[in-house]
Amino acid sequence: MDRHHPIASHLQNNSIKSISNRAFSGLYKLRKLFLSQNRITKLKTGIFRDLRNLEWLILDENRIASIRQKSFEGLKSLFFLSLLNNSLKHIPRKSFCLEMPRLNWLELEGNRIASLKGSNFQECTALTVLALRRNEIQSIEVGSFSSMQKLIDLDLSLNRIKELSPSLFINLQNLKQLNISSNPIAHISDDQFDSFVNLQSLGMEDIEIPNISIRMFRSLSKLSHIYFKKFEYCGYSPNVRSCKPNTDGISSFENLLANIILRVFVWVVAFIICFGNIFVICLRSCIVSENRHHTMAIQSLCCADCLMGVYLFFIGAFDIKYCGEYNRHAQLWMESLQCQLIGCLAILSTEVSVMLLTYMTLQKCLCIVFPFRNYQAGRKQTLFFLIFIWILGFMIAIIPFWDKQTFGNYYGRNGVCFPLHSDLMEKPGARRYSTGIFLGLNLFAFVMIVLSYTSMFYSVMKTSKTARQRIFDREVTIAKRFFFIVFTDALCWIPIFLFKTLSLLQVEFTGTIILWVVIFILPINSALNPILYTITTSSFRERIKLCLQMKWRQVGLKETPRSVSTVYTQARAPKQ
């Protein structure tokens, strides 16, 4: 072959350690030179002097540790230079492109470059792609990219950059792709990306952005793809076509509720909770009971549980409202008054329910452990405690509204507006308050309930052989039924205690777990309580018998007036 005519030279996958100054002399028409996967440690001055028409130079996976200023002398037509996976620590202080004025694509990924100076790329005016991925860059001087007005793609990911000057990208108006992922950047200025009027893709994966705001991305009118560490950041860039990660398990890029099963389940649970509790309230109002104070407490508990159903109805309604375009409204939704109010409603329901269960349990405990003492609360005492519990629950729910500096966006940490999960961006005051509620008040209430039932069962076992009083037997029956109510609450709350504890220890959870906790585990006892209040009561069963008797009469079954009267009398008899 005539050595003056080859267009490409493939010398990759050899054991070349050094290149003679005359190795490529006379190869004026050479267009592509492949020297990758060799053992080259340095590039001598002038070795490419005769390659005036060379367009591609591939030096990947060698051992090149340094480059001299004249190493690329003669490469006036070079378009693509790749030095992937070498050992470069420094770039020539004078412009890298001084000998390569037409250089368009520079690949420096996988080297050991520690810093970029303002003069390193001063003459690289034709550069459109610059890849500096997987280096050891810690600092970048202002002006390092100022001459690259044609730059389209800049990759600075997987380095050690801790700070970005606000004016670092000032002249990159034509940039379309920027990747700064996986850097320990501590702060990003609000105007950091203002010069990127044509940016289409922005990579910021594995970067914590505690000061993130909509203002930060407002000027990126052409941005279509963005990549974050957390899905919750996606809401600050509402106009993009694609955001990754596209879900946190709670919400997705398209929908407030990411899981289609839970999108249906939220309506089912909400209906069951509201219908069941309203039914119990009405039933308890119709059935006369000897212990009216206990009935008042149960009705109050049903009201609290019903609020959880209302909360779920609102979540389902807003899920439908934002269907298909949730990310456009995500941040506005989480900061909205509606989100704050329904989150407040959920906490009110939860805390009032917990405190009422504790109060009712203590009442039953006193009546059973001390059956011959008058510890039964009167009407005024019962009203006082019920009103006090509701006021206290209301105060717990609205305190986060008082001081935004301390609590931040307390209820707007996720799409379902429930402050259960703690993360690094949560305000310290909000974290302490949330911990105080779930692992302080609620855990204390749970322990009190457990201790009360332990005491009750001990008392029952001790006195069951001798006690025959009707009042004692009635209280024991009530306590047994009420135990199942508290037992279901315990099944719901123990996972929440564990979840909150692990969350404080910064154990990572998928958002799907959070969603199941908020929509399934937390409200399930609100749905079960009405069932336990009705099916387990003799008055309810006897009322059903009465309805059946009346139905039988209508279809022609013969019933004596005495039997009907007996059934009716039994149904109207005082029951607990």
N, C-alpha and C positions, 0 to 999 in steps of 0.2 A: 504493500500500500504506500502511495506517495505521502510522505509525512507532512506535506504542505496543504493537503486537502481534507483531512479528517474534520468532521463537524463536532463529534463528541468523543470523549476519551473516558473509558470506564476503568478506573484503577482502584475501585473499592474492594474491601474484603481481602486485603493483602497484609503484609507485615512491614510496610514502608515506615521507616523511622525518620529519614531525612530526605530532603529534595535538593538536588544540585541546582545551582544558579542557571545552568544551561539545559535543564531537563525539558523545558517547554519552549526553548528558543526556536524561532522560525514558524511556530504554529499560529500564523496570523489569522487563519480562518476558523480556528477552533471556537465553537459556540458553547459547549457544555463540558465541564470537567468534574468528574466524580472521584473524590479522594476519601470518601467516608470509610469508617471501620478499618483504620490503619493504626499505626503507632507514632504518628507525627507529633513531635513535641514543640517545634517552633517553625516559623515561616521566615526564611531568610529574605533579606532585602533584594528586590529585583527579580525574584524567581518567576513572576508573572509578567515581566516587562513586555514580552512580545505578544501577549494575548489581548491585543487591542480590540478584538471583536467578541471576546468571551462574554456570554450573557448569564450563564449559570456556573456557580462555583460551590460545590458541596464538600464540606470538610467535617461532616458529622462524626461523632464518636471517635475522636482522636484524643490526644493528650496535650493539646496546645494550651500552654499556661500563660503566654504573653504574646502580644502582637506589637511589632514595631511600626512606626509611622509610615515607612516606605514598603511595608510588606505587600501592599496591594498596588504598587506602582505599575502603571500601564493598563489597568483595568478600566479604561474610559467608557466601555460599553456595558459594564457589568450591571445586570438587572436584579439578580437574585443571589444572595450570599447566605449560606447556612453554616453556622458553627455550633450546631446542636450537640449537647452533651460532651463538651470539652472541659478544660480546667482553667478557663480564663478568669483571672482575678482583677485585671485592670483593662480599661479601654484606653487607647492612646489619648494623651491629654489634648492634643490638637484634634481637629475634627476627624472622625472616623471615615467620613466620606470625601476627604480631601482629594484622594486619588481615584475615587469612584463617583463622579458627579451625577451619573444616571442611576445610581443604586435605588431600587424601588422597594425591595423586600429584604429585610435583615432579620435573620433568625439567630438569636443568642440564648435560646432556652437551655437550661440545664448546665449552666456554668457556675462560677463562684464570684461573680462580680459583686463588690461590696457597696459601691457608691457610684452615683452619676454626677459628673461635673457639668457646668453650664456650657463648656466648650466641646464636650465629647461628640455631639451631633450637630455642630454649628453649621456645617456645609451640607447637611443632608436635606436639601430642599426638595428633592424628588421622591423622598421616602414616603411610601403609603402604608407599609406594614412593618411594625417593630415589635418583635417578640422577645421579652425579657423574663419570661416565666421561669420559675424554679432556679432563681439565683439566690444570692445572699444580700441583696440590696437593703441597706438600712436608711440611707438618706439620698435625697434627690435635690440637687440645687435648683433654685428658681431659674428658669431660662433654658433648662436642659432640652426642652421640646419646642422652644419658641420659634425655631426656623423651619419646623416641619408643618408648614401650612397645608400641605397636601396629604398629611397623614390620615389614614382611614381606620386603621386597626392598631390599637396599642394594648399590649398584654403585660401587665405588671404583677400578675398573680403569683402566689406561693413564694413570696419574698419575706423580708423582715422589716418592712416599712412601718414606722410608728406614727409618722406625721406627714400630712400633705399640705403644702402651702396653698392658701386660697388662690394664688395667682399662678400655680404650677402649670395649669392647662390653658392659659389665657389665649393663646393663638391657634388653638386646635379647633377652629370653626367647622372644618370638614370631617372631623372624626365621626365615624359611624359605630365603631365598636370599642368599648373600653372595659378591661377586666382588671380589677384591683382585688380580687378575691383572695382569701387566706393570707391576709397580712394583719399584724397586730396593731392596726390603726386605732388610736384611742379617741380621736375626734375628727369629725368631718364638718367643715363649715357649711352654713346654709347656702352660701353662694359658690360652693366648690365646683358645681357643674354648670354654672351660668353661661359659659362660653360655648357649650356643646349644643348649638342650635340644630345640628343635623344628626345628633346621636340617635342610633336606633337600638343598640343593645348595650346594657350596663351590667357587669358582673360584680357583685359585692357579697359573695358567699363567705360564710364563716367570719363575718365582721359584725361585732356588736355596735349598734348605732343608738346609744342612749338618748341622743339629742335629735333623733329623726323627726322630720316634719314635712308637711306637704310643700312648704316653701322650698325645700331642698331640691325638689324635682319639678318645680313649676315651669321652669324655662325649657324643659326637655319636651318640646311639643311634638317631636317626631319619634320619641321613644316608643318602641313596640314590645321589646323583651327586656325583662329585668330579673336579676337573680339575687336573692337575699339569703341570709342565714335562717330567718324565721318568717313564717307566713304572715304574722301580724304586721310586718313591715309593708306588705303589699298594699295595704290600705292607704299608705301615704303616696302611692303612685297610681291614682285611680284610672288613668287614661290609657294604660298599657294594654296590649292585646294578650300578653302572656306574662305571668309572674311565677317564679319558682322559689321555694316550694309552693305548689298550688293548693295546699290544704294544710291545716294544723290538726286535722282530725275532727275539729269542731265545725269550722266553716271551710268552704272551698272558694276557689276563684269565682265560681258561678253562683253558689248558693250559701245562705246563712248557715244552714245545717247540711253538712257534707254527706252524711250517711242517709241513703234513701229509706232504709228501714226506720231510722229514727225520725225522719221527716213525716212518716205516717204515724209512727208510734206516739209522737208528741201530741197529736190530736186525739188519739185513742185514750191515752192516759189522762189528758186534760178533761175529756168528756166523762170518763169514769170517776175522776176525783170530784168534779163539780156536781154531777148527777147524784153520786152516792152520798156526798155530804149534805146536799140540799134535801135529799130524801130523808136522811136521818134527822135533820133539824125539824122537818115537817112532822115526821113520825113521832119524835119525842114531844113535840108540841101537842099532838093529838092524844097521846097515851098519858093518862094520869099516873104519876109515880109518887110513892111515899117520900122518897128522897129527892125532892125537887132541886135541892142545892147541887146534888150530883148531876142531875139533868142539865142544870145551867152550865156546869163546867164542861159537860160533853158537847152541848150546843156551841159553846165558845170554842172548843177544840175543833169542831167541824167547820166553824167559820174560818179559823186559821188555816186548816187544811184546804178549804175551798179556795183561798187566795193562791195556793200553789197551782191549782188548776187554772186560775185566771192568768197567772204568770206564763204557764205553758201555752195557753191559747194565744197570748200576745206574741210569744216566740214563734209559734206556728204561723201567725198572721203576717209577721214581718218577713218570715222566710218566703212566703208566697209573694209578698210585695217586691222583694229584691231578687226573685227567681231569675237566674240566667245572667245577672249583672251585679252580683253582690259586691265585687271589689270596687266598683265605681262609687258605692255608697258606704263601704265598710267603715272608713274612719269617721265620716260624718255620723253614721249610725252609732258607733261606740261612744262618741262624744256627745250624742244627742240627749235631750232631756227625757225622751221616751225610754231610752236604754237605762238611764239612771233610775227612773221611776219603777220600771218593772224589776230591775235588780233589787231595788229597795223593797219592793213587794215580796220578792222571793225570800229575802232575809227576814222580813217581818213575819211571814208565814212560818219559816223554819224556827225562828227563835221563840215565838209565842207558843208554837206547838210543843217545843221541848220543855219550856217552863210550865205549861199547863199539865203536861204529863207528869212532871216532877211534883207539882202541887197535888194533883189527884192521887198520885202514888203515896205521898206522905200522909194524906188524909186517910187513905185506906189502911196504911200501916198503923196509924194511931188507933183506929177503930178496932183493929184485930189484935194488936199487941196489948192494948189496954181496953178490953171490952167493957169493963165495969166503970170506966171513967168517961165523963162526958167531954170527949174531944171533938165531937162532931161540930163543924163550923155552922154558925147560924146564917141567916139570909144576908145580914149586913156584912158579916165577915167574908162570906163567899163573894159578894159583890165587890168588896174592897180588894180582895186578892185578884179577882179577875180583871178589874179595871187597872190595878197596879201592874199586872203582867202585860197587858196590852200597851200601857204607856211605856213601860220599860222596853218592850219589843220595838215600839215605834222609835224610841230614842236611839236604840242600838242601830236601827236601820238608817236613820237620818244623820247621825253624827258625821259620817264621811263627807257630807255636803258642806259642813261648816268651815273646813280649812283645806283648800285645794293644795296649798303648799305642803301640808303634812300627808294628805291622803292621795293626792294626784287624781287620776281618773279611776277611782276605786272600783266602780261597777263596770267600767268600760274596758276591762283587760282582755275580754274575748267577746265573740259574737253573741253568746247567750247571756251576757251581762251578769254573771254570777262570780263573786270573788273567792273562788276556792283555791285555785292553783297559784303558787308563788313563783316568781322568776326574778332574774337579776335586775330587770328594769323597774320592778315594783318599788315604790317609795318605802323607805324603812318604816315610817309611821304606819303605812297601810299594811305592811307585812306583820308588824306587831299587833295591830288591831285585829286583823283577820285571825292571827294565831290565838289571840285572847278569846275570840268568839268560839272558834271550833275546838281548840285544845284547852281552853280555859273554862268558859261557861258551860259549853255543851258536854265536855268530858266530865266536869264536876256533876252536872245534872245526871248523866248516865251512871256515874259511880253511886250517886245518892239513890237512884232507882234500884240498882243492883243490891245495895246494902239494905234498902227497905224491904225488898222481896225476900232477901235472905232472912231478915228478922221476922217477917210474916210467916214464912214457912216453918221456921223454928218454933214460933209460937203455936202454929196449928198442930204440929207434931206433938208438942208438949201437952196441949190441952184437949186434943181430939177425943181422948178416952173418957174425959170427965165432963166436958162442956156440952150441954144440951140446949142451951138457950137458943130460941128462934132467931134473935137478932144476931147472935154470933154466927149461926149457920148461914144467914143471909149475907153477912159481910164476907164470909169465906167464899161463897159462890161468886160474889161480885169480884173478889180479888183474883179468883182463878180465871175468870173471863178477862179481867183487865191485864193479867199476866201475859196472855197471848198478844194483846195489843202492844205492850211494852217490849215483848220479845221480838216482834216484827220491827219495831223501832231500832232495837239493838242490832238486828241484822243489817239494817240500813246504815246505822251510824258507825259501826266498827270499821267498815271499809273506808269511810270518810275520815275517821281519825287516823288510820294508817296512811291514807293518801296524803293528808295534810302534813303529817310528820315527815314522810319521805320527800315531799315537795320542799319543805324547809331545809332538808339535807341536800338539796339540789340534785336529787335523783330525777333523771329524765323520764318523762311520761309522754306517750303519744296523746295527741288531742282527742283521739277516739275514746280513750279511757275517761278523760274528763267529761266528754259529752254523755257517755253512758252513766257516769256518776250523777250528773246534773239532771238528766232527763229520765233516767230509769231508777237508779238506786235511791236518790234523795226523795223523790215524790212518791215512791211506791207505797210507803206506809200511809201517806195521805189518801191513797186509793183503797188500801186495805182496812183502814180504821172504820169506815162506815159499814163494811161487811161484818166486821167483828161486833160492832155496836148493834147490829140488827139481827143477824142470823143466830147469834149466841144468846139472845134474850128471849125468855119465855113469853113475854108480852107480844113480841113480834110473831112468834109461831102461833100463838092463840088467835091473834088478829087474822092471820092467814087461814086458820081453821074456820073462823067465822065467815070469811069471804067465800070459802068453799061450800060451807053449809048453805049460804044464801044462794049460791049458784046451783047447788043440787035441787033446791026448792023450785027454782025457775025452770029446770028441765024435767020436773015431775017427780022427783024423789020425795017420798013421804017422810016428813019429819013431824014429830009431835011438838006442840007448842012448848011442852015442858023441856024437850031436848034443846030446842033452839034457844029458849030462855036460859037454860043452863050454860050453853056455849057463850051466849052474850054476856052473862054474869061473870063467867070466868075471864072473858076477854077484858072486861072493865075492872076486874079486880086489881088492886095496887100491886105493881111489879117493879122490880129494879132491873 
